[in-house]
Amino acid sequence: MFPYARDNVRKHLISTYDAEETKEDIELLRIQVEEDLRNRVVGAVPVAPSDAGKEEVINSLVTNVESMIKADRKITSLKQLQGHIWRTGFESKELHGVVFEDVPEALKDWQSHGVKVYIYSSGSREAQRLLFGHSSYGDLRQYLCGFFDTTTGNKREARSYVEISKSLGVDNPSQILFITDVFEEAVAAKSAGLEAVISIRPGNAPLPENHGFRTISSFSEI
C-alpha cells in the first residue's frame, strides 16, 4: 500500500486538484511543511503559493510528500492524503488489504465471545476502513467496533493510550489488551496502564533483550 501511495501522489493531486477534499489535504500539508521548515526537517522544501500555478504547487507538494514517506513519518497530513490515494486504489481494485491468515478467525472468535475489537493505526481511519473492508478475506469491518489514528496522538506516547482508554469508557485501562509489533508502542501502552502484548511477525524489528513483554506469533494464542 505504501509504494502505491508514493507512486500515485502526483497522479492523484493532478486529477483531484480542484476537489474540496484535496484542497483540505493541501492545506494540511502546507501547515506541516511550514512547521518542518521552522524545525529544519531534512527534505522539507517550501510549498509554492497557490497563485504560482497548479503545476508548481503540485511539484513542491510531491517533493515534500516523497520525503515524508521515505522518512516513514507518522503525521496526520501525510496519512490523510495516503488514505485518499488508497481509496482510489481500492475502488479501482488495484489494491486489496492483506492480513495474516490467523486474523479473520481470531476476529470472528473474539466477537462470538463478546470481545470488542478496535484498531489503532498510524494510517488514517479512512485507510483502516478501506483495508479491512477490502481484505483478501472479504469485508472484516463487521468484526470491528471502531478505529483510532494519529488524530488521537502518536502511537509511541503514553497519553495517546490514556485518551483511548477514556474514549472507550473502561473503568480501568488494564481492561484493554493492546497488541502491537512495535516495542516502543508496547512501552507507551503499558505506561498508560494497558496490558500489552507484542506480536512477532515477519519483518519485525528485533526486540531488545529482556524486554519484559509477552510475545505471540499468532492471534490464536490470545
N, C-alpha and C positions, 0 to 999 in steps of 0.2 A: 504493500500500500504506500509506503513512504517513497519508494522510487517513482511510483505512478504520479504522486503529487508533485514531486520535484520536476519530473519530465513534462508536466502539463500546466505549470504555473503560467507561463506566457500565453498559451492557448486559451486557458480559462479567463485570464484577465482581458484578453482581446475580445473574446466572444461575449463577455458579460459586463464590459466596462461601464455601460450606462445603467445597469440594473441597480436598484436601491440597495440590495444585499451586498453587491460588490463595492458600492460606494462606502458602505459601512466598514467593510473589510479593509479598504484602502485607508480610511480614516484611522482605524485602529493601528494599522501598520505604520502610518505616519507618526502617531504618538509614540509607538515603541521605538522607532528609529531615532526620533529626536532624543529620547532618553538614552539610547545606546550611544549616540554621538557625544552627549554630555559625559557619559561614563567611559568614552573612548573604547568601546567594544570593537574588537577586531572584526573587520569585514563590513562594518556599517558605513554606508555612504548616504549623503543627503538625498531625499526623495524630491524629484523635480516638482515645482509648483504646478497646479492644475492648468494655469494659462500657458505653460510650456508646451502643451500638446499631449495628446494621448500616448504617442509613441515614446516620448521622453519619460513620462510618468511611469509607464509600464517597464521600460528598460531599467530604471532606477529601483523599482519595486522588485523586479526579478533578481537583480544583483543582491539585494538585501535578503530576500526570501531564501535564495540558494545558500547564502552564508549562514542563515539561521538553521536551515535544515542540516547543513554539513556539521554544524556545532551541536546538533541534536538538542536545541533549546526547547524548554517546556514552557512556552509563553502563550497566552491566550490568543493574541493576534495571529500568530502562526497557526495554531491549532484550529482556529475558526476557519481560516482560509483553506487549510488542508481538508477540513470536513466538507466544505462546499465543493472542492475539486473531487473528493472521493464520491460524493453523492452523484456527480455526473458519471463517474466510472461505474458505479453500481447500477445506475439506471440504464446505462448502455450495455450492461453485462460484461464490461471489460474487467470488472473486479468481482471477487466474491470473498466473503470473510472466512479466514482459515482459523480453526480452533483445534486443539488437540482432541484425539478421539475419545478420551475419557470424559470430556467436558459435558456433552449433551446428556449422557446417562446420569452424571452426577447432578446436573441441574434438575432433571426430572425427579430423581430420588429425593433431593432436598425439598422440592416443592411438595411432594407427596407426604413428607413428614412435617410440613408446616414451617419449614425454614425459609425465611425471606432472604433473597439474594440481591445485592446491589453491586454495581460496577463503579469503581473509582479509577479513572484513567487520565493520563496526560492528553489523550485525544479528546476532542470536544464531545459533548453529549450527543450531538447530532451524528458525529462519526461513529460513536459507540452503537447507536441505534441502527445505523446503516450496516455495520459489521455483523452484529448479531441478527439483524433482520434478513441478511443475505448470506448466511453462512453456508459452508459446504454441507451442513447437516439440516438445512432449512431454516425457518424463522424460529430463533431461540428466544425472542423477546417475551414470549408468553411465560417464561420461567423467571423473568427478572422483574424486580419491583421498582427499580429506579436507577438513575445514573448520576455520578458526580464527576466533575472535571476540574481543570485548573482555576475555574472561577471560584471554586471553594478554597483553593490555596495550593501551594507547592506540595507535591507528594512526599517531599523529604523534610517537611516541617511539621512538628507535633500539633501546632494549632489547627492545621487542616483537619486532623482526625478528631480534635475536640469539636470542631464545627460540625463534622459529620455525625458525631455522637448526639449533639444537640438536635440536629435535623431529624434524626431517626427516633428521637424521643425515648431512648432507653433509660432505665433507672441508673445503670452503671455502665461505663464504657467497656468493662470486661465482658459484657454480654455480646459484644461484637467480635467475631473472628475475622481478621484481615489476612488474606492470602496474597503474597507477592513474590516476585522473583528477584527483587532488588533489596539487598541488605539494608541500605540506608533508609528505605521506606519502612522496613520492619522495625528498625530502631525508633523512627519517628512515631509509628503507631503504638509501639509499646510504651513510649514516653507519655503518650496521651491516655494510657490505661487500657488500651485494647489488647486482646490476645492476638498474637502474630505468628504466622507460620510461613516458612519460605518454601516455595515450590521450585524444585530443581528441574529445569528443562534444558534441552539442547541449546547451546549458545549463551547460556547464563554466564555472567561474570563470576569468577571464583570467589568463594566466601572466605572471610578471614578465619584463621584458626580459632577454635574455642569461641565461636560467635554466640553460642548460648540459645539458639532458636531451634525449635523442632523443624525438621525438613520432611517434605514429601516428594514423590516423583509422579504421583497420580492423584487426581481428586477423589478417587475411590478410597483413598486412605483416610479421608476426613470422616 
